[in-house]
Amino acid sequence: MLIQHKQNGSGGIFFIQDGHEDTVAALTYDQKDPGSIIIEHTEVDKALRGKDVGDQLIYKAVEFARSRHLKIHPICSFARAVFEMKKEYRDVYAEVED
């Protein structure tokens, strides 16, 4: 599965499209300051659930953050759960206070 990335203004999206160029999975983020990004939302089409597609989107966001020396604030509940479980992402994880 090809995960694509687009930046627009202060934010961006990691996404997967089907053969008809419809988006079937997406992770959106915003960059409010130069040192971090906020994962706002992660969504995966029902047909792809259970296939680790959401985890793959998170991994791409982590790679993006590492390459730019950014921290990630996951306000999306799915993203936050992934960050809390995966210790290998601790280098970019910035815990979010409720």
N, CA, C and O atoms as a printed pandas DataFrame, in Angstrom:
     atom_number atom_name residue_name chain_id  residue_number  x_coord  y_coord  z_coord
0              1         N          MET        A               1    0.831   -1.173    0.000
1              2        CA          MET        A               1    0.000    0.000    0.000
2              3         C          MET        A               1    0.885    1.250    0.000
3              4         O          MET        A               1    1.799    1.383    0.814
4              5         N          LEU        A               2    0.603    2.127   -0.898
5              6        CA          LEU        A               2    1.383    3.352   -1.024
6              7         C          LEU        A               2    0.785    4.442   -0.130
7              8         O          LEU        A               2   -0.370    4.837   -0.289
8              9         N          ILE        A               3    1.597    4.912    0.804
9             10        CA          ILE        A               3    1.174    6.021    1.655
10            11         C          ILE        A               3    1.764    7.294    1.065
11            12         O          ILE        A               3    2.980    7.429    0.925
12            13         N          GLN        A               4    0.881    8.220    0.725
13            14        CA          GLN        A               4    1.290    9.489    0.146
14            15         C          GLN        A               4    1.240   10.582    1.209
15            16         O          GLN        A               4    0.630   10.415    2.264
16            17         N          HIS        A               5    1.888   11.695    0.913
17            18        CA          HIS        A               5    1.939   12.810    1.861
18            19         C          HIS        A               5    1.756   14.115    1.107
19            20         O          HIS        A               5    2.357   14.334    0.056
20            21         N          LYS        A               6    0.920   14.972    1.659
21            22        CA          LYS        A               6    0.746   16.319    1.115
22            23         C          LYS        A               6    0.784   17.296    2.269
23            24         O          LYS        A               6    0.190   17.065    3.322
24            25         N          GLN        A               7    1.493   18.393    2.055
25            26        CA          GLN        A               7    1.488   19.474    3.034
26            27         C          GLN        A               7    0.675   20.616    2.453
27            28         O          GLN        A               7    0.724   20.893    1.254
28            29         N          ASN        A               8   -0.080   21.277    3.334
29            30        CA          ASN        A               8   -0.853   22.438    2.898
30            31         C          ASN        A               8   -0.883   23.441    4.044
31            32         O          ASN        A               8   -1.454   23.185    5.104
32            33         N          GLY        A               9   -0.267   24.567    3.810
33            34        CA          GLY        A               9   -0.201   25.573    4.860
34            35         C          GLY        A               9    0.577   25.053    6.050
35            36         O          GLY        A               9    1.704   24.580    5.908
36            37         N          SER        A              10   -0.027   25.141    7.224
37            38        CA          SER        A              10    0.658   24.701    8.438
38            39         C          SER        A              10    0.426   23.231    8.750
39            40         O          SER        A              10    0.948   22.729    9.745
40            41         N          GLY        A              11   -0.335   22.537    7.933
41            42        CA          GLY        A              11   -0.650   21.148    8.221
42            43         C          GLY        A              11   -0.360   20.236    7.053
43            44         O          GLY        A              11    0.300   20.605    6.082
44            45         N          GLY        A              12   -0.881   19.028    7.187
45            46        CA          GLY        A              12   -0.680   18.062    6.127
46            47         C          GLY        A              12   -1.496   16.813    6.347
47            48         O          GLY        A              12   -2.254   16.691    7.309
48            49         N          ILE        A              13   -1.315   15.888    5.422
49            50        CA          ILE        A              13   -2.052   14.631    5.469
50            51         C          ILE        A              13   -1.178   13.512    4.908
51            52         O          ILE        A              13   -0.502   13.679    3.894
52            53         N          PHE        A              14   -1.209   12.379    5.584
53            54        CA          PHE        A              14   -0.678   11.125    5.061
54            55         C          PHE        A              14   -1.910   10.335    4.650
55            56         O          PHE        A              14   -2.863   10.242    5.423
56            57         N          PHE        A              15   -1.913    9.764    3.448
57            58        CA          PHE        A              15   -3.136    9.121    2.979
58            59         C          PHE        A              15   -2.850    7.973    2.023
59            60         O          PHE        A              15   -1.769    7.866    1.444
60            61         N          ILE        A              16   -3.857    7.123    1.880
61            62        CA          ILE        A              16   -3.830    5.996    0.958
62            63         C          ILE        A              16   -5.062    6.120    0.080
63            64         O          ILE        A              16   -6.158    6.405    0.563
64            65         N          GLN        A              17   -4.872    5.905   -1.214
65            66        CA          GLN        A              17   -5.991    5.937   -2.139
66            67         C          GLN        A              17   -6.213    4.557   -2.733
67            68         O          GLN        A              17   -5.288    3.751   -2.834
68            69         N          ASP        A              18   -7.456    4.301   -3.126
69            70        CA          ASP        A              18   -7.753    3.043   -3.807
70            71         C          ASP        A              18   -7.485    3.215   -5.302
71            72         O          ASP        A              18   -6.960    4.248   -5.716
72            73         N          GLY        A              19   -7.824    2.256   -6.088
73            74        CA          GLY        A              19   -7.591    2.298   -7.529
74            75         C          GLY        A              19   -8.378    3.365   -8.261
75            76         O          GLY        A              19   -8.097    3.651   -9.425
76            77         N          HIS        A              20   -9.357    3.956   -7.600
77            78        CA          HIS        A              20  -10.184    5.001   -8.208
78            79         C          HIS        A              20   -9.795    6.387   -7.697
79            80         O          HIS        A              20  -10.507    7.365   -7.927
80            81         N          GLU        A              21   -8.659    6.462   -7.002
81            82        CA          GLU        A              21   -8.137    7.694   -6.418
82            83         C          GLU        A              21   -9.025    8.263   -5.319
83            84         O          GLU        A              21   -8.983    9.460   -5.036
84            85         N          ASP        A              22   -9.824    7.404   -4.704
85            86        CA          ASP        A              22  -10.581    7.795   -3.510
86            87         C          ASP        A              22   -9.711    7.537   -2.291
87            88         O          ASP        A              22   -9.034    6.511   -2.222
88            89         N          THR        A              23   -9.718    8.447   -1.336
89            90        CA          THR        A              23   -8.936    8.267   -0.119
90            91         C          THR        A              23   -9.629    7.236    0.763
91            92         O          THR        A              23  -10.803    7.386    1.103
92            93         N          VAL        A              24   -8.886    6.175    1.134
93            94        CA          VAL        A              24   -9.451    5.100    1.954
94            95         C          VAL        A              24   -8.830    5.055    3.353
95            96         O          VAL        A              24   -9.286    4.308    4.218
96            97         N          ALA        A              25   -7.793    5.856    3.564
97            98        CA          ALA        A              25   -7.176    5.956    4.888
98            99         C          ALA        A              25   -6.425    7.288    4.934
99           100         O          ALA        A              25   -5.813    7.714    3.954
100          101         N          ALA        A              26   -6.491    7.935    6.111
101          102        CA          ALA        A              26   -5.837    9.242    6.213
102          103         C          ALA        A              26   -5.470    9.563    7.649
103          104         O          ALA        A              26   -6.150    9.157    8.591
104          105         N          LEU        A              27   -4.383   10.297    7.793
105          106        CA          LEU        A              27   -3.950   10.857    9.068
106          107         C          LEU        A              27   -3.694   12.342    8.796
107          108         O          LEU        A              27   -2.887   12.693    7.935
108          109         N          THR        A              28   -4.385   13.205    9.537
109          110        CA          THR        A              28   -4.193   14.640    9.352
110          111         C          THR        A              28   -3.435   15.211   10.538
111          112         O          THR        A              28   -3.586   14.760   11.673
112          113         N          TYR        A              29   -2.613   16.218   10.247
113          114        CA          TYR        A              29   -1.838   16.866   11.301
114          115         C          TYR        A              29   -1.766   18.364   11.048
115          116         O          TYR        A              29   -2.017   18.841    9.942
116          117         N          ASP        A              30   -1.417   19.089   12.099
117          118        CA          ASP        A              30   -1.218   20.528   12.018
118          119         C          ASP        A              30    0.089   20.853   12.722
119          120         O          ASP        A              30    0.470   20.181   13.680
120          121         N          GLN        A              31    0.765   21.872   12.250
121          122        CA          GLN        A              31    2.007   22.296   12.881
122          123         C          GLN        A              31    1.811   23.722   13.390
123          124         O          GLN        A              31    1.892   24.688   12.631
124          125         N          LYS        A              32    1.551   23.829   14.690
125          126        CA          LYS        A              32    1.278   25.131   15.300
126          127         C          LYS        A              32    2.554   25.872   15.688
127          128         O          LYS        A              32    2.557   27.098   15.804
128          129         N          ASP        A              33    3.647   25.113   15.890
129          130        CA          ASP        A              33    4.923   25.739   16.221
130          131         C          ASP        A              33    6.031   25.004   15.466
131          132         O          ASP        A              33    5.811   23.893   14.983
132          133         N          PRO        A              34    7.203   25.600   15.358
133          134        CA          PRO        A              34    8.260   24.993   14.550
134          135         C          PRO        A              34    8.836   23.686   15.093
135          136         O          PRO        A              34    9.539   22.985   14.365
136          137         N          GLY        A              35    8.560   23.343   16.346
137          138        CA          GLY        A              35    9.166   22.154   16.933
138          139         C          GLY        A              35    8.268   20.944   17.081
139          140         O          GLY        A              35    8.698   19.909   17.590
140          141         N          SER        A              36    7.006   21.065   16.637
141          142        CA          SER        A              36    6.113   19.916   16.842
142          143         C          SER        A              36    4.952   19.920   15.853
143          144         O          SER        A              36    4.629   20.933   15.233
144          145         N          ILE        A              37    4.341   18.742   15.734
145          146        CA          ILE        A              37    3.111   18.608   14.966
146          147         C          ILE        A              37    2.056   17.986   15.875
147          148         O          ILE        A              37    2.374   17.312   16.855
148          149         N          ILE        A              38    0.809   18.223   15.532
149          150        CA          ILE        A              38   -0.325   17.674   16.273
150          151         C          ILE        A              38   -1.068   16.721   15.345
151          152         O          ILE        A              38   -1.569   17.136   14.300
152          153         N          ILE        A              39   -1.142   15.441   15.723
153          154        CA          ILE        A              39   -1.964   14.505   14.950
154          155         C          ILE        A              39   -3.398   14.734   15.403
155          156         O          ILE        A              39   -3.747   14.481   16.556
156          157         N          GLU        A              40   -4.220   15.215   14.483
157          158        CA          GLU        A              40   -5.590   15.583   14.806
158          159         C          GLU        A              40   -6.584   14.456   14.584
159          160         O          GLU        A              40   -7.533   14.298   15.353
160          161         N          HIS        A              41   -6.369   13.671   13.532
161          162        CA          HIS        A              41   -7.382   12.671   13.176
162          163         C          HIS        A              41   -6.749   11.560   12.358
163          164         O          HIS        A              41   -5.881   11.801   11.519
164          165         N          THR        A              42   -7.194   10.348   12.614
165          166        CA          THR        A              42   -6.805    9.185   11.819
166          167         C          THR        A              42   -8.076    8.443   11.461
167          168         O          THR        A              42   -8.908    8.166   12.325
168          169         N          GLU        A              43   -8.223    8.122   10.184
169          170        CA          GLU        A              43   -9.424    7.410    9.742
170          171         C          GLU        A              43   -9.043    6.364    8.711
171          172         O          GLU        A              43   -8.253    6.623    7.803
172          173         N          VAL        A              44   -9.618    5.174    8.867
173          174        CA          VAL        A              44   -9.360    4.067    7.955
174          175         C          VAL        A              44  -10.705    3.495    7.525
175          176         O          VAL        A              44  -11.575    3.246    8.360
176          177         N          ASP        A              45  -10.872    3.289    6.231
177          178        CA          ASP        A              45  -12.094    2.710    5.680
178          179         C          ASP        A              45  -12.364    1.345    6.330
179          180         O          ASP        A              45  -11.432    0.604    6.643
180          181         N          LYS        A              46  -13.614    1.033    6.521
181          182        CA          LYS        A              46  -13.997   -0.231    7.171
182          183         C          LYS        A              46  -13.370   -1.443    6.496
183          184         O          LYS        A              46  -13.000   -2.399    7.178
184          185         N          ALA        A              47  -13.244   -1.427    5.180
185          186        CA          ALA        A              47  -12.681   -2.568    4.450
186          187         C          ALA        A              47  -11.214   -2.819    4.784
187          188         O          ALA        A              47  -10.711   -3.922    4.570
188          189         N          LEU        A              48  -10.521   -1.802    5.308
189          190        CA          LEU        A              48   -9.099   -1.935    5.622
190          191         C          LEU        A              48   -8.817   -2.115    7.108
191          192         O          LEU        A              48   -7.668   -2.325    7.497
192          193         N          ARG        A              49   -9.831   -2.036    7.926
193          194        CA          ARG        A              49   -9.617   -2.149    9.368
194          195         C          ARG        A              49   -9.127   -3.545    9.726
195          196         O          ARG        A              49   -9.518   -4.541    9.117
196          197         N          GLY        A              50   -8.264   -3.585   10.729
197          198        CA          GLY        A              50   -7.690   -4.856   11.159
198          199         C          GLY        A              50   -6.481   -5.270   10.342
199          200         O          GLY        A              50   -5.959   -6.369   10.529
200          201         N          LYS        A              51   -6.027   -4.415    9.444
201          202        CA          LYS        A              51   -4.888   -4.732    8.581
202          203         C          LYS        A              51   -3.686   -3.834    8.888
203          204         O          LYS        A              51   -2.788   -3.695    8.057
204          205         N          ASP        A              52   -3.667   -3.233   10.064
205          206        CA          ASP        A              52   -2.569   -2.382   10.532
206          207         C          ASP        A              52   -2.347   -1.133    9.676
207          208         O          ASP        A              52   -1.257   -0.561    9.691
208          209         N          VAL        A              53   -3.355   -0.713    8.940
209          210        CA          VAL        A              53   -3.220    0.470    8.093
210          211         C          VAL        A              53   -3.060    1.722    8.950
211          212         O          VAL        A              53   -2.241    2.584    8.632
212          213         N          GLY        A              54   -3.818    1.833   10.018
213          214        CA          GLY        A              54   -3.682    2.972   10.924
214          215         C          GLY        A              54   -2.289    3.040   11.517
215          216         O          GLY        A              54   -1.706    4.120   11.616
216          217         N          ASP        A              55   -1.753    1.901   11.912
217          218        CA          ASP        A              55   -0.390    1.852   12.450
218          219         C          ASP        A              55    0.631    2.301   11.400
219          220         O          ASP        A              55    1.603    2.981   11.727
220          221         N          GLN        A              56    0.408    1.922   10.147
221          222        CA          GLN        A              56    1.329    2.323    9.080
222          223         C          GLN        A              56    1.297    3.840    8.874
223          224         O          GLN        A              56    2.334    4.453    8.624
224          225         N          LEU        A              57    0.118    4.443    8.977
225          226        CA          LEU        A              57    0.014    5.896    8.872
226          227         C          LEU        A              57    0.768    6.578   10.010
227          228         O          LEU        A              57    1.476    7.562    9.796
228          229         N          ILE        A              58    0.610    6.045   11.220
229          230        CA          ILE        A              58    1.323    6.600   12.375
230          231         C          ILE        A              58    2.831    6.480   12.158
231          232         O          ILE        A              58    3.575    7.421   12.438
232          233         N          TYR        A              59    3.282    5.337   11.665
233          234        CA          TYR        A              59    4.704    5.133   11.418
234          235         C          TYR        A              59    5.247    6.174   10.439
235          236         O          TYR        A              59    6.338    6.704   10.646
236          237         N          LYS        A              60    4.504    6.468    9.383
237          238        CA          LYS        A              60    4.937    7.485    8.421
238          239         C          LYS        A              60    5.038    8.854    9.083
239          240         O          LYS        A              60    5.961    9.616    8.795
240          241         N          ALA        A              61    4.092    9.173    9.971
241          242        CA          ALA        A              61    4.152   10.447   10.701
242          243         C          ALA        A              61    5.379   10.481   11.608
243          244         O          ALA        A              61    6.026   11.520   11.739
244          245         N          VAL        A              62    5.697    9.353   12.230
245          246        CA          VAL        A              62    6.882    9.271   13.089
246          247         C          VAL        A              62    8.151    9.475   12.255
247          248         O          VAL        A              62    9.040   10.223   12.663
248          249         N          GLU        A              63    8.245    8.823   11.102
249          250        CA          GLU        A              63    9.396    9.019   10.215
250          251         C          GLU        A              63    9.529   10.484    9.811
251          252         O          GLU        A              63   10.629   11.037    9.810
252          253         N          PHE        A              64    8.411   11.105    9.471
253          254        CA          PHE        A              64    8.380   12.519    9.093
254          255         C          PHE        A              64    8.909   13.381   10.232
255          256         O          PHE        A              64    9.749   14.255   10.020
256          257         N          ALA        A              65    8.415   13.132   11.437
257          258        CA          ALA        A              65    8.846   13.915   12.606
258          259         C          ALA        A              65   10.331   13.708   12.889
259          260         O          ALA        A              65   11.051   14.668   13.163
260          261         N          ARG        A              66   10.785   12.479   12.824
261          262        CA          ARG        A              66   12.210   12.207   13.078
262          263         C          ARG        A              66   13.098   12.920   12.067
263          264         O          ARG        A              66   14.130   13.485   12.432
264          265         N          SER        A              67   12.707   12.896   10.817
265          266        CA          SER        A              67   13.542   13.510    9.777
266          267         C          SER        A              67   13.611   15.023    9.914
267          268         O          SER        A              67   14.520   15.659    9.380
268          269         N          ARG        A              68   12.654   15.599   10.628
269          270        CA          ARG        A              68   12.608   17.060   10.803
270          271         C          ARG        A              68   12.846   17.483   12.253
271          272         O          ARG        A              68   12.703   18.657   12.596
272          273         N          HIS        A              69   13.207   16.523   13.096
273          274        CA          HIS        A              69   13.482   16.775   14.517
274          275         C          HIS        A              69   12.285   17.441   15.209
275          276         O          HIS        A              69   12.430   18.443   15.909
276          277         N          LEU        A              70   11.101   16.854   14.993
277          278        CA          LEU        A              70    9.866   17.367   15.582
278          279         C          LEU        A              70    9.349   16.416   16.650
279          280         O          LEU        A              70    9.670   15.227   16.643
280          281         N          LYS        A              71    8.560   16.936   17.551
281          282        CA          LYS        A              71    7.813   16.129   18.503
282          283         C          LYS        A              71    6.387   16.003   17.980
283          284         O          LYS        A              71    5.924   16.847   17.213
284          285         N          ILE        A              72    5.698   14.953   18.396
285          286        CA          ILE        A              72    4.316   14.723   17.974
286          287         C          ILE        A              72    3.404   14.770   19.194
287          288         O          ILE        A              72    3.635   14.079   20.186
288          289         N          HIS        A              73    2.371   15.590   19.105
289          290        CA          HIS        A              73    1.302   15.658   20.102
290          291         C          HIS        A              73    0.090   14.946   19.487
291          292         O          HIS        A              73   -0.570   15.512   18.616
292          293         N          PRO        A              74   -0.212   13.728   19.918
293          294        CA          PRO        A              74   -1.352   13.021   19.330
294          295         C          PRO        A              74   -2.655   13.334   20.081
295          296         O          PRO        A              74   -2.899   12.782   21.154
296          297         N          ILE        A              75   -3.487   14.215   19.521
297          298        CA          ILE        A              75   -4.781   14.467   20.167
298          299         C          ILE        A              75   -5.845   13.494   19.666
299          300         O          ILE        A              75   -6.898   13.348   20.287
300          301         N          CYS        A              76   -5.573   12.835   18.556
301          302        CA          CYS        A              76   -6.439   11.771   18.047
302          303         C          CYS        A              76   -6.332   10.586   19.010
303          304         O          CYS        A              76   -5.228   10.163   19.356
304          305         N          SER        A              77   -7.470   10.054   19.440
305          306        CA          SER        A              77   -7.448    8.968   20.441
306          307         C          SER        A              77   -6.732    7.719   19.925
307          308         O          SER        A              77   -6.026    7.061   20.690
308          309         N          PHE        A              78   -6.898    7.382   18.653
309          310        CA          PHE        A              78   -6.213    6.216   18.097
310          311         C          PHE        A              78   -4.701    6.446   18.117
311          312         O          PHE        A              78   -3.944    5.582   18.559
312          313         N          ALA        A              79   -4.268    7.611   17.639
313          314        CA          ALA        A              79   -2.836    7.912   17.604
314          315         C          ALA        A              79   -2.251    7.910   19.011
315          316         O          ALA        A              79   -1.156    7.393   19.230
316          317         N          ARG        A              80   -2.968    8.478   19.947
317          318        CA          ARG        A              80   -2.478    8.515   21.327
318          319         C          ARG        A              80   -2.298    7.096   21.874
319          320         O          ARG        A              80   -1.308    6.814   22.548
320          321         N          ALA        A              81   -3.236    6.216   21.593
321          322        CA          ALA        A              81   -3.139    4.827   22.053
322          323         C          ALA        A              81   -1.916    4.131   21.443
323          324         O          ALA        A              81   -1.223    3.378   22.127
324          325         N          VAL        A              82   -1.655    4.382   20.167
325          326        CA          VAL        A              82   -0.491    3.783   19.516
326          327         C          VAL        A              82    0.796    4.284   20.179
327          328         O          VAL        A              82    1.694    3.495   20.473
328          329         N          PHE        A              83    0.881    5.586   20.411
329          330        CA          PHE        A              83    2.081    6.151   21.038
330          331         C          PHE        A              83    2.287    5.626   22.449
331          332         O          PHE        A              83    3.426    5.411   22.864
332          333         N          GLU        A              84    1.231    5.421   23.178
333          334        CA          GLU        A              84    1.369    4.906   24.539
334          335         C          GLU        A              84    1.814    3.450   24.554
335          336         O          GLU        A              84    2.445    3.013   25.516
336          337         N          MET        A              85    1.495    2.685   23.499
337          338        CA          MET        A              85    1.878    1.276   23.434
338          339         C          MET        A              85    3.270    1.060   22.837
339          340         O          MET        A              85    3.976    0.132   23.233
340          341         N          LYS        A              86    3.662    1.893   21.907
341          342        CA          LYS        A              86    4.917    1.667   21.177
342          343         C          LYS        A              86    6.048    2.498   21.772
343          344         O          LYS        A              86    6.183    3.690   21.499
344          345         N          LYS        A              87    6.833    1.850   22.569
345          346        CA          LYS        A              87    7.950    2.530   23.232
346          347         C          LYS        A              87    8.989    3.040   22.232
347          348         O          LYS        A              87    9.711    3.994   22.521
348          349         N          GLU        A              88    9.069    2.411   21.066
349          350        CA          GLU        A              88   10.041    2.835   20.062
350          351         C          GLU        A              88    9.716    4.210   19.457
351          352         O          GLU        A              88   10.522    4.768   18.713
352          353         N          TYR        A              89    8.542    4.746   19.777
353          354        CA          TYR        A              89    8.172    6.079   19.305
354          355         C          TYR        A              89    8.389    7.158   20.366
355          356         O          TYR        A              89    8.078    8.326   20.134
356          357         N          ARG        A              90    8.913    6.779   21.512
357          358        CA          ARG        A              90    9.078    7.724   22.628
358          359         C          ARG        A              90    9.954    8.926   22.280
359          360         O          ARG        A              90    9.793    9.999   22.861
360          361         N          ASP        A              91   10.875    8.754   21.340
361          362        CA          ASP        A              91   11.761    9.861   20.989
362          363         C          ASP        A              91   11.035   11.043   20.350
363          364         O          ASP        A              91   11.536   12.166   20.380
364          365         N          VAL        A              92    9.861   10.799   19.774
365          366        CA          VAL        A              92    9.106   11.888   19.149
366          367         C          VAL        A              92    7.780   12.183   19.858
367          368         O          VAL        A              92    7.071   13.121   19.491
368          369         N          TYR        A              93    7.458   11.399   20.850
369          370        CA          TYR        A              93    6.168   11.527   21.532
370          371         C          TYR        A              93    6.182   12.668   22.550
371          372         O          TYR        A              93    7.041   12.726   23.430
372          373         N          ALA        A              94    5.232   13.555   22.413
373          374        CA          ALA        A              94    5.020   14.628   23.387
374          375         C          ALA        A              94    3.629   14.380   23.963
375          376         O          ALA        A              94    2.623   14.618   23.295
376          377         N          GLU        A              95    3.578   13.910   25.176
377          378        CA          GLU        A              95    2.297   13.568   25.790
378          379         C          GLU        A              95    1.358   14.758   25.791
379          380         O          GLU        A              95    1.782   15.902   25.952
380          381         N          VAL        A              96    0.103   14.477   25.614
381          382        CA          VAL        A              96   -0.923   15.517   25.568
382          383         C          VAL        A              96   -1.652   15.518   26.896
383          384         O          VAL        A              96   -2.077   14.474   27.392
384          385         N          GLU        A              97   -1.790   16.697   27.460
385          386        CA          GLU        A              97   -2.548   16.831   28.698
386          387         C          GLU        A              97   -4.008   17.036   28.350
387          388         O          GLU        A              97   -4.340   17.807   27.450
388          389         N          ASP        A              98   -4.884   16.338   29.073
389          390        CA          ASP        A              98   -6.327   16.470   28.818
390          391         C          ASP        A              98   -6.884   17.731   29.412
391          392         O          ASP        A              98   -8.079   17.996   29.289
